[in-house]
Amino acid sequence: MSKLKNNDLKKLTFLDGSYGTEIQRRGFEGNAELLNIIDPEFVKNVHYDYATAGANLILTNTFGANRIKLKDAGLEDKVKEINKKGVELAREATKNSQKEVLVVGDISSTGRLIQPMGELSFEEAKDVYKEQATYLIDSKPDLIKIETMTDIKELKAAILGVRSIDKTIPVIVSMSFEDDGQTITGTTVEAYVALMNDLDVNIIGLNCGIKSKDMVDIVKRASKVSNKPLSVSPNAGDPDMDLSYSEDEHEFTFYLDAISDFDKVTIVGGCCGTTPEYVKVYSEKLNCKKITYTKHNDANTMLVTSRTTSAHFDNFIKIGERINPASKDYFQEELNNKNFSRIYDEAFEQMNEGSDVIDVNLGIEEQVEKHDIVEIVNGLDSMGCKPICFDIQTHHLLEKALEVYPGRPVINSSSCNKKDLDKAIKLMTDYGGVLVLLAMAGTPKKTAKERLFELQEGLEYLKENCIKHDRILIDPLVLPVGANHSPETTLEVLKTVTNWGYKTTLGLSNLSHGLPDRSHLNSTFVSIAIYNGLNSAIMDTSDEIVIKSIEKSLSLLGKETTWEDKPVDTNNQIVKDILKGNSDQILKEVKDKIHDMNPLEVSQTVLGTAMQEIGDLYNHKKIYLPQLLLSAETVQPAFDYLNELVGKTEQEKKGTIMLATVKGDVHDIGKKIVGTILKSGGFEICDIGIDVSAEEIVKQVKEVKPDILGLSAMMTSTIKEIEEVTKLLNKEKINIKVIGGGASLNPKLARDFGCDEYAKDAYEALKKCEKLV
């Protein structure tokens, strides 16, 4: 245990295999966690078989034993008993093992979307994980593993929940990725690893989602960014009709061998489809394999992230400055009145101007409350905002922003004063991020020598507190030339700290404050600053003179002059307003249109066309799930308004779709997403819930008479329930189109199970449903 915690293992450690599919393979159908109570010997046998096969780490049978999932299964009052029993059974099954076997308390997703994508708040999620962690840790496991997570924000809530109970127990975290290296909510493996490098976790993992062959490239990408040990547990290929898997033990081990060659891979194991036989083969084959730990390279990890985008400081980073009410009374008044629309508008415009990071400054913060901060962060998250630079001065507000932010932000800023640094270090340790360190400890000094002396003291203090190079941006301080401050001092500090190996930033507009011809003055200075090593600037990205100056300066120095594509390339103003979440503006535009067009035309040719374009943007990964859900929510009031004008008899609905998550499966995320998108696409939705038996589904089909039935199954152990539904429909001679989806399903299985279509995501579901009707 201590070796795992201190990251000094020399040889591979082996995690066990799947519990969901293995328990089903042994004949049990139903809630697997309930077995801890009703058949403990069954569970102990699974643990024992994995341990004797060669696993050094044994997961407790508590994967879904959080309050929300157990409530869905009617077991809410069993949270404590199931979790404590889970640790006890794993310990009993492995206590007589001839080698050291560690018990790992297993935690996974709630199956719900967290705000802003869903209804579950960050605080509620954190409390759910805190509760489960309390019962697990009370029972004294050796480690905790938080696994199979698909939402970086939910993972962060889980980490904070666990760490609120125990600051010392080793923690493994693990996310599930698609074969393109992104989660279903749009987070890349690099963005995930960068944040986990910062947070209080010991080992960074990847598991489930894809087969071992496809996991190789994703582990390679993670290895380049990680400065912590890695844990990898792929699936054993794709499931077949009989729920066997396409990769046998030897093929799986072949790819696991390749995975374990990558730097920092410390733990390997198996997920869906892997059995004790798999563990035996890979633990014997890879038993003597040594781990490589290459020296951490700051250059690979100097990036900041949002949920869906990253900004890497190998390139010049443009930080948009315009979310700042200073000298804008109307902006401050709007904020005081809890109107945050200008924040979202400015963020959207700056992203489309090419800002790589968005600075958020709320001006006078006396009337700002914690829930305002949550709303602002959620709103920016929903619109797919670029990474945020939090320029918030009130400590408890800054802390709340960092807590709920789904990425690795810039924290702007701290002086070199130790009291200020203590606050910054605590925030960085708890929530992650890159700190802007000001070249001052109090009042800015006039000479470069004085500023550099204070910087050295601050940097040494950060180093003593384990804050590395890749978490520090030095600001050499730009002060107004018009107030007789010399820019030469700034440039001298800049050149020196660049030679020290640090990345830099500065507030460019400060230089010309109060002077005429600001654009040319700023553009001249930034060119000189880039020559002296400047890596980023907080600036007005609408100033084309300055932007051109940056581009030409970088080009002359042979540096990168191209940035990430602008997030939205559209001339459709309605599409822009939808992506900003501006429901009121959409409704206003719709009301203006009905003076020249009838309501049905507006619905189909204006809103319908806009949503089609948004669907295309999503399909081509120009936008991601949060923006897709925000778009559907934004247009709904306008659709409702038009539908009322059209009238029920005149409406041309595309059809009615019934949605259900099949028996034994309590995951609601995928179904909710699909329902939201289908509704915005013109379908009427009848959602009959989760864990619905085949008999109940067929009964509801008879009563509602939908045009299409959509069935969701996230868990491998429940996908055969789809076949039970289609068989019963055929037996009852009910002619209805069926579309299937879910993480464990694939096109072949969907056809084999009797579905007419398979949809891999919400956008494809919309297209397939339009085809079916």
N, C-alpha and C positions, 0 to 999 in steps of 0.2 A: 504493500500500500504506500509506504513512504517513497519507494522508488518511482511509482507512478506519479505521486504528487510532486516530486522533485525533478521529474523529467530526465532521469539519468539511467533509464533502461538501456541495456546493450543489445538484447535480442528481442525479436518479435514476441508480443503477447497475443494470445488467441482469445477472442470473444466467441461466445456460443452462437447458435443459429437462430432460426425463426421460432417463435412460440405460437403465433396465430395459425400458420399453416401446419405446423407440427402437431399441435393439439387437435386440429381438425383431421389430420391424417390418421390420428389414433382413435378417431371415432366420435369425438365430442363436438356437438354443434350447439352454439349458444354463446353466452357471455363468458369468455375464457377466464376473466378475473374471478368470477363467481366460484370457479373450481377450488380456489384457495380455501373456501369455507366448506363446500359440499363434498369435495373429493380431494383432500390434501395429498393422499398417496399418489394419485394420478399426477399431480404437479411435481411432487418429489421425484417421481420416476423420470420425468422429462429432464429435470435438473441433473439428476444422477447420470443419465445417459450422455448428456452434453459434457459433463465434467470428466467422466471416464473415457470419453472419446478424445479428450485432449484440450478442452477449453480451460483457460486460466481465469477467465472472467465469466461469471454466471449472472444473467439478468433475472431480477425478480419478476414474477408473473403479475405485474402491476401496470402494464403499458397504458391501459385505459382506465386506471383506478382513480381518476379525479372526480370531483363532485359533479361536474356537468355531465360527463359521459355516464357515470353511474346513475345519475338521476334519470337520464334518458332510458336506461335499462331497468328502472324501477328499484334501484339499489342505493339510493342516496344515503340511507341510514347505515350503510355498510362501509363507508369510506375508511374509517379508522381500522375496522376489523380486517378488511381485505388487504390493506397496505401493510399492517403489522404482521399479519399472517404470511404475506408474500416474502418478507425478509426472513422470517422464522423458517419457512419451508426450504428456501434456498440454502440457508445455513445448515439445517439438519441434513439435507441431501448431500452436502459436500464436506461435512466435518471430518469424515474418515478418509478423505482423498489422500493418496500417497504423495501428491505434490500440492503446492500452495494454490488454492483456488479462492478468489476474491468474490464477494457478493456485491452486486451492483444494483442499487435501488433504481428501478426503471420508471421514467416519467415520459409522457408524450402529450400530444395536442388535445385540446378540449373538443376539437371538431367544429368549432365556431370561428367565424371571422371577427376580428377585433376592429373597433372603430379606427379609421373612418369607413372601412369596407363593410363592416358588420355592426351589430348592435352591442356586442360585448365590450365594455370599457376596459382600458388598460389596467385600472385599479382592481376591477373585478377579476380579471385574468390573473393578476399577481396574487390576489388573495386565494384563488383556487389552487395555485401552485404552492403557495405558502402552506396551505392546509395539508396537501398531500405530502409535501416535504417534511412537515412536522412529524407525521406518523411514520414515515419511512426512516427518518434519521433517529427518532426515538428508539427504533428497533436495531440500530447500530449496523447498517451496511458498511462496507469498506469504501464504496464510492457511490456517486449518483450519476446517472446518465439521463440527459434530456434529449430524446431522439425523435426522428421522423417528423421534424418540424418543417413547415412549408412557408411560414410567415415570420420574417425576421423580427417583427414587433412582438409577436406572441412568444418567440424564443427569448427575447429580452425580458419580457414579463416573467417568464419561468425562471430565468437566471436570478433576477432580483428577488423573486419569491423564495427560492432555495437559499440564497445568501442572507436573507433576512432571518433565517433560522440557524444557519451554521456558516461561519466564515472560513472554516478550515478543511472541511471534508472535500476531497478531490472531486471535481466535476468534469464529466465529458459532455460536450454538446454535439448534436449531430442534425444536419438538415438534409432534406431530400430534394434532388434536382432532376430536371428533365434532361434529356440527352444533349441539349444545347448548353448545359451548364447554368441554367437559370431555374429558379423556383417558379411555381405556378403564379406567384404574386410578383414576379419580375426581378428578383434579386439575383445578381450574378454570384458565382462562387467566390470571386475576388472580393466583392463588397462584403460578403458574409465573413470571410476569413479576416479581412482588415478590421472589422468591428470586434470579432472574437479575440483578436490579438490584444485588444485594449481591455476587454472585460475580465472579470475575476473568474475565469475558467481555466482548467489545466490542460485539457486535450480537446482539439477541434476535430469534429467528425463529419463523415458523409455516409448516408445509409439509405437503403430502399430506393424506390422510384425507377431505377434502371438496372439492367443486367451488368455483370462484371466486365464484359467486353467494352461496354459504353462508359463504364466508370473510369477506365484507364486515363483518358484525356482530362477528365474533370479533376482527378487526383493530381495529375501533373500540374494543372493550373493552380490548384490549392497549395501545392508544395512550394511554388515559386513565391507565394505571398506570405505563407504562414511562418511565424517565429515560435510556434508551439508544436508539440507532437501531434500527429494526425492519427485518427481512427477511421477505418474504412470497412463497411459491411454492405456489399452489393446484393441484389437479388440474383437468384440462380436462373437467370434468363427470363423467358416469358411463360406464363401459365398455359396449360393445355386443358382440354375438356375434362380430363380426369383429375385436374389440378396438380398433375406432375409438372415439372419445369423443364425448359428446353436445354439447359446446361446441366450435364451430369457432374459428379464430384470432381472428375479429372479435368474437364474443360474449365470448370469454375476455379479450380486450384491453379491451373495454368495462368489465368488472368490475374488471380490474386497474387501470384508470384511476381508478375510484371508490376502490379500496383505496389507491392512491398519494396520494389527497387527504388521508389522515389524518396527523395530526401524527407526525413522527419516522419515517415510512416512507421508508427510504433505498435499499433493494434490493428489486427485484421480479423474479420469474422464474416458471418453471413446473415442475410435478411430473408425475405420471402422465398420459400421453397427449399431453404437449406435445412438439413436434418443432421442428426448425430453422425451419420455416415460421411457427410461433407466435412464436418469438423475433424473427424478422424483422418481423412485424407489430407486436408490442408495443414493440420497441425503436425503431422508426421513429415510431410514434404518440406515444410518451411521451418521446421523446429530449430535449426541451428543458424537461421539467417540473421545477420547482424543489421542493426539500424544505422543509418548515416545521418549525422547532424551537421550540415554545412553551416558555416558562420552566417548569422543573420545579415541580410543585405537590406539596409534601409531604403535603397533606391526602389526596391520592389514594393514597398509598403507605404510610400509617401503618397497616399491617396485619401481623399475624403469622399463620402458617399451619401446618397439618399437611398430610399428603398430600391429605386430602379436605375439610378445613374451614378457614375463615378467621375471624379476629376483627379487626374494624376499629375503630380508636380514635376514630372519629367517634361511636361509641356508648360508653356506660360499660361497661368490661370487668371482669367478675368472674373473678378468678383463684383457683381452688380450692386451699386450703392443706393438705389433710389427708394428702397423701403426705409424711409427715414423722414419723420415729420419735422425735423429741424427747419425753421424758417418757413414752414408750411402750416399756417394756423388751421386751414380747412382739414388737412390730413389729421392733425392732432385732435381736432374736434370730432372727426369721424371715429377715431379710435376710442375716445372717451365715451362715445355713444354706442360702443360695441359694434360698430360697422367696420368689418374687416375686408370688404370687397376691394378696396384700393390696394391692399396688400397683395391679393391674388392677381389683380389686373397688372400691377407692376412686376410681379414675379413672372407672369406669363410673357409680358412684353420683353423683359430683359432676357429671358431664355431664348426668345426668338431673335433677339439682337446678337446672341452668341455668348451670353454670360455663362461661365462654367460653374459658378457658385453664386448663391443669392444671399446677400447680407440682409439681416432682419434687425432693424433698430426701431423700437417702439416709442422713442422720444421720452417725454415725461411720463414715468411709469406709475405715478401715485394711484391712478384709478384702474390700473391693470390688475386683474386677479388671476389666480392659478387656472381657473376654468377657461379664461380667455386665452391663455397660453396654449392649453390643450386644443381648443377650437382652432386656433391659428395654425398650429403644427399639423393637426389633422387635415385642415383645409389645403395646406400646401402639399401634403402627402397625397391627397386625393387627386390633385391636378398633375401629379407626376413631376413635382418640383425638382430642380437640380439640387445638389448638396447645399446645405444651409450654413451660413456663418452667423452664429447667434451673437449679436451685439446688444446684449441685455445686461443692464447694470445691477438690477435688484437681485440679490443672491437667490432667494427662494423661487423667484420667477425663472431665473436661468436654470436652476436645478430641475424644475418641473419640465422645462423645454427639453433639456437633455435626457431626462428620464423617458419621455414618451416619443422621442425622435427615433425613427426606424433606420438609423444609419450612423456613419462616423462623421460628425460635424466639425466645423471650425468653431472654436470658442474665442471670441473677440472681446476682451483680451485680459492680460494681467501685467502689472508692473513687476519689477524684480524685487520688490519688497517681500520679505519672507511671510508676512501676515497675509498678503494677497496671494502669494504662491501656495500657501497651505490650503486656502480655499479652492484654488484651481486644481491642485493635485488631488484633493478629495473628489471633486467632480469628475476629473478625468479617470480616476480609478474606478469609480462607481458606474459611470455611464459611457466612457469612451470619448474620443475626440482628439483633435489637433489644436494646440494652444498657440495663439498669437502672443508672443512675448515682447513687450515694449522695452525699448532701450532706455529705461529710466527706473529709478527706485522711488521717486517722489516727484519733485519738479524737474522737467526735462533740462538736462545740462546743455551748455552751449558748445562745449568742445567734444570732438570725437573720442578723445582719450578718456574723458570722464564717463561718457555713455558706454564705452566698451568695458571699462572697469566694472560698472554696475551690471552690465550684461554678463560678464564672466562670473560674477558672484551668483546671479540668478540661475545661470546654466549649471553651475556646479551644484546648487541646491536641488535643482530638478533631477540631476544625475543621481545624487544621493538618495532621492526618493523614487528611483527606478523609472523615470520618464526619459524615454530614448529620443535620439535624433529625429526619428520619423514622426514624432508627435509635437514638434516645435517649429513654428514659423516665426522668424524674428522680424520685428518691425523697427527699422532704424530711426523712425520718427520724421515725418515731413511736417514742418511748421510753416506758416504763411510767410512768403517772401515779402509781402506788403507790410509785415510787422517787423521787418529788419532781421528775420531769421535766415541764416545762410544755408542754402541747399548743399553746399560743399561738405558740411558736417554730416549730413544724411548720407551723401555718396561715399564718404570715407568710411563710415560705419558699415555701410552696405558692402563695400568691397572687402573689408576685413572679415565680417562674419561669413561671407561667401567662401573665403579662403579657409575659414574654420570648418566648412562642410555643411553649413545650415542652409535651409531654404528660407526665402524671405518674402515679405509683402510690405505694402505701405498704402496709406490713404492718399492717393494721387491728387484728388481735388483740393486737399488742404493747402497745397503749394500756392495756388493762384487765388485763394479766397480774398474777395474784395477788390480784385484787379480786373481791368479790361482784357479782352483778347485771351480769355482763359484757355481756349482749345489749343492755340499754338504754343502757349507757355507750357501747358501740361504735356503736349506731345513732344516738345523738345526735351523736357526733363526726363520723361519716361524712356526715351531713346538712350540717353546717357546712362540712366539707371540700369537698363537691360545690359548695356555694355559692361557695367560693373557687377553684374550677376543677379539682377532682380528676377525672381521667379513668378511673382503675381502682383496684382494691384487691385485695391478697392477703388472702383472708378465708375464713371458714367458710360455704359456700353452703347449708348445711342450717339456718342460723339465720334463721328466717322473720321475726323482728322486724327484723333488719338488712336483709334483702332488701326488706321492705315500706318501710322507711325510705328506701332507695335509690330505689325506684320512685316514691314520693311526692315526694321531693326533686327528682328529674329532671322529674317532671310539672309541679311548680310553677314550674320554671325554663323550661318549654316545650321540654325536650330529649327525645331518644329514650327511650322507656320500654319498648319491645318488643325482645326479643332473638330470635336464631335459634331455630327450633323445637327442642325436645329431640330428640336423635338417635333415640331408641327410645320409642315410645308403645305399651306392651304391658303387660297384666296377667299374662302367662304367665311364671311364674318360670323354667320350663325354657328358654324363648326367651332370657331375660336371661342365664342361666348359659351357654348356648351362645355367645352373643355375647361373653361374657367369656373364652371359651376354656377353661372349667372342665370338662375331660373327666372328672376324678375325681368331681365333684359330679353330673354327668349320669349316670354309671354308678351312683352311689349311689341316685339318684332312680329309675332304671330298676329296680334290684334291689328297692327298696321297693315299686314298683308291681306286680311279679309275684306278690306275696302276694295281690292281689285280682283280677288280670287274667292271662290267659295271655300268653305271650311274643309271639305273633303280634299280639294286640290292642295290647300296649304298643308294638310296632314301628310299627304302622299308625296308631293313634289318638293316641299320645302323641308319639313322636319324629317320625312322619310329619306330624302336624298342626303341630308346632313348626317343622319345616323348610319346610312350606308357607307359614307366616307369615313366616319369614325370606326366602323367595323373593319374597313380596309386598313386603316392606320394600325389598328390592333393586330390584324392578321399579319401585317408586315413588320410588327414589333417596333413601330414608331411611337406607340403608346402602350401602356400595360394595364393590368387588371384594375388597379385603383381608378385610373382615368375612365376605363370602360364602365365601371359601376357608377362613378360620378356622373357620366354622361347620361346613362339611363335614368338616374334619379333626377337630373336637371331638366330633361325634356318632358318628364311625366306630367307636371302641371299643365303644360301647354297642350299635350295630347288630350288630357282630361277636359280642358276647356273646349277644344275643337270637337271632341266627341259629343259633348252636351249640345253644341250648336247643330251638329249633324243630326242628332237624334238616334235613338236605338234602332228604329226600323230602317233608317237610311244608311247606317254605318256598314262599312264593308270590312268586317273583321276577317283576318286571315284564317282563323280557326281557333279551337279550344284545345289546350294541351294540359293533360294531367301529369303531375310530377310526383314521384315517390322514391324514397330510399328504401331498399329492400329489407326484408326481415334479418335481424341480427346486426344490422349496420346502423350506427347512430350518427354518422357523419352528415352534416348538413351543409357544409361549405359549397361543394360543387353544385348541388341542387339549387341552392339559393342564388348563386351566380347565374346559372342557366335561366332560372325563372325571371330574374331581373332583366336580362338581355332579351329574352323572348317577348316579354311584355312590352319593352320599348320598341320591339320590332313589329308590333301590331297584333300579337296573339293574346288571347284571354288565357290566364293561367289558373289552374286549380291544383294547389299544392296540398297533398294529403299527408305529408309528414315523413318521419324517419321510422325505421324499424317496423315496416308495414308488411304483414304477411301476404302471401300470394292470394289467399282467400279474400282478404279485406280489399286488396287492390282490385280484384275482379268485381267484387261487390260495388265498389265505388265507380268503376267503369260502366257498369250496367245502369247506375243511377244518373251519372253526369253525362254519359254518352260523348266523351271527348273525341276529337278527330285523331289525336296522337297521344300515345302513352310514353312518357319518358321515365326510364328506370335508372337509378344511380346505385352503384356499388363501389365503395372505395376500398374495402378490405378484400383480400384474396379469399378469405374464409367465407365470404358471403356472396361471391359473384354467381355461384350456381343457383342462387335464389332467383336470378333473372330467368333462368330456364324453367324454374317451377312456375313462374308467372305466365310465360308464353305457352307452356303445356296446358295450364288450366284455361287460358283464353281459348286455345284450340279445342279443348274438351267441351267447353261451353258454347263453341261455334260463334265466338264473338270476333267479328272482322274489324280489327283496328291496327293501325300502323304503330309499331313499337321502335323506339330509339333508345339505345343504351349508352351509358358513359360511366366514367369513374377511373380512378388511378390504376386499378388492377385489371381493367378490361382492355381488350384490343379488338381490332376489326374482325379477326378470325373467330375469336371467342364469341363476339356479339352475334355473328352469323350462326355459329354452331348452337348458340343458346336460343335461336329463333327470332332475333331482332331483325327488323327491316333495314336499320341503319345504325351506325356507330358514330359518335361525336367525341373528339378528343378534348374539346373545350367549348366555351359558351358561344363563341362566334361561329364555330363549325356547326353547333347545334341549331343555331338560327338558320343557317344555309340549308342544312339537311331537312329541317321542318318545313321550310318554304318549298323545298322539292317534294316532300311527301304529300303536302296538301294540294 
